[in-house]
């Protein structure tokens, strides 16, 4: 049996994984979706990794880690501490050694890339889209509403000043899965980012910034295909 370990992003809780978790459990797998201490000002990246490692406990073998968005800074740290069969980066930030999450945005050229993408979509310069339009436009309305009204958390700034501590990417098979409809991390930006940082060509599927809500069955299919190919 495979154990899928699902790591959520910033300013949220693990509820965002529920549709995918149900799909994976229905296929006979164990699913762990730990809560990260995102609203704890005493917690940095090490404590985020601690929360995931504690949830894994004494499980060995058959571990697949899926890291979403800001969870990309935590997923590799877990893989450096626990024997993991596969790491899947889902719409995730890819850290560089010694880089703080706060510096990632400028280091990667995110700002200009995002402005170019917004212009291509006809968004006026300086306009701010609401969260549904930016993050959840391809998510069923009821799920988007539940996420925004019941599962948003304050995000502490502490981890954004914490240098990523690994000297290199962990020695674990890694895949990157990109959602082609994401407006927050535009596809063209992520393709370049993943190629530069990981030397990988990302795989692509439909979805917005949270494809686990809008496309859980297809995402489960992708994860299962990755697992079967190991």
N, C-alpha and C positions, 0 to 999 in steps of 0.2 A: 504494500500500500504506500502511495506517495503522500507526503505531508506538504501541503502548500502553505507557505508562510507569507502573508500579505501585509505589506508595510504601506500605511497611508501617508499622504502628503501633509502640508502645513495647514494650520488653522481649521482642522477637521477632526473627526473621530473615525473609528474603524467601521462605522455603519455603512460607509460608502462601498464596502466590499460585499454587502449582504447578497445582492443578486448573483454575483459571481460565486460566492461561497456556497450558496444553495445549489448552484449548477454543479460545482465540483464535488460537493458531498453526494449529490445524486448520482454521480459517476463512481462512487465508492471510495473517495479520498478523504483524508483528514484535512481540515482547514484551521489554521491559526491566524487570527487577525488581531494582534496586540494593539492596545492603546498606547500611543507615544505620549510622553509628558510635555506636550507642546505648550501648555499654559503655565508651566513651572519655570520661573525665572532662574532657578538654581540648576536647571538641566541643560547640558550642551549635547553635542553629538555622541559623546561617550555614554551618556545616560539614555539617549534614544536607543543606541545599540544594546545597552544593558536590558532595556525593557523587552526587546525582541528575543535576546538570548534567554532571558528568564522564561519567556513563554514557550520556547523550544524545549527547555528543560533537558532531560537526559535522552531525548530522541536522537538516534544516530541512523544515518542512511535514509535514502528516499526523500531528502529535503529539497524542495524547489522554492526559492525566495523570489517574490515578485515585488518590486519597489516602484511606487508611483510618485511622479513629480518630485517634491522635496525629499521624498523617501529615497531618492537616488543617492543622497549623501549617507544614508544609514545602511542600505542594503549591502554594499561592499564591506562595510565594517563587520557586519554579522558574518559574512562569508570568510573573513579573515580569522574568526574566532570559533566557528562551528563547521564541521564537514558538510558542505552543501553540494548537491549534484548539479544544480543549475541556478543561475541568476538571470532573471528576466527584468529588464528595465522598461517600464511602461510610461511613456510620456515623461521621462525622468530627466532630472538634471544629472549631468555626468561630472563629478568633481575631479580636480587635478590635485596631486600631492601638495600639501601645504596651503591650499586655497581655502579661504573662508566662503561660506555660502553667500555672505554679503558682497564679496568681491566677484562672485561668479557672473553676475549680470553684466558688469562692464567688461570683464575679461573675455567673455564669449561674444561680445558684440550684440547682445540681446536687444538693446534699445533701438539702434538703427534698423535691425532686422524686423522688429515688431512694427516700427513706424512704416516701413516699406510695405509690410503685409497689410496693415490697416488702410493705407492709401489705396492699395489694390482692391480692397473690399468697399471703398467709398466712404470710409470713416473720416470725418473732418479732423484736421490737425488739432490736437489737444482735447478732443472729445473723449469723454469717459463712458464706456458702455456699461450697462448694468450686468450683474453677475450671471443672470440667465443667458444674456446674449453672448457674453465673453467666454464663459466656462461650460454652459449647460444647454446650448441651443439644440443639441441632438439627443438630449436626455428626455424621456417621457415626463410630461408636465408634473404629474403627481410625485414622481421621485425627485425631480428638481425642487419642488416646493418643500418636500419633507427634509431634504438635505439642507436647504437654506434656512428653514425655520426651526429645525430641531437638532442639527448636527454640526453647527459651526462652533468653533472654539477660539478663544483668544490665543494668538500665536506669540509666544515670547520672542524677543529679539536675541536672547542669549545665544542660541546655536548659530546665528548668522555671523557672529564674531569669533567662532571656534574654527581654527585651521583644521582641515581634513587631515587626519594623522597618518594615513598610509603612505609609504614611499613609492608604491606602485599598485596597480590594479591586482586584486587577489587572483590566485591561480585557480579559477573556477570557470567552467564554460559559461559564456555570457551571450545573451541575445537582447536585441533592442526592438521593441514593438512600438510603432508610431501610429497615432490616430490622425488620419488625413484631414479631418475637419476641425482640428484644434485651432482656435483663434488666439489663445494665450501663448502657447508655444507653437508658432507657425511651422508647418511641415518643412519648408525650405530651410529655415533656421535649424531645426532639429537634424535634418539630414546632414548638413555641414558640421554641426556640433558633434554628432556621433562619429562621423568619419574622422574628424580631427582628433577627438579624444580617445576613441576606442578602435579606430581603424576598421570599423564595421559599416556595412550597408544595412540600415534598419529595414525590418519587415514592416509592412503597412496594412492597416485595416480601417474600416470606417469608425467614426466617433468624434466626439468633442474632447475636452480636456479630461473627462471622466468616462472613458469607454466601458468601464466595468458596470456602469449604471445603464447606459444606453444599448450596449451590445454584449451582455454577459455570455450568451451561448457561443457567439463567434469567438470571444476572448477565451473561453474555456476550450474551444476547439484548437485554438492556436497554442495554448499552453500544453495541451495534451499531445499535440504534434511535436512540439519541442521535446517533451519528456520522452516520447517514443523514439526519437531520433538519437538519444544519448547512447 
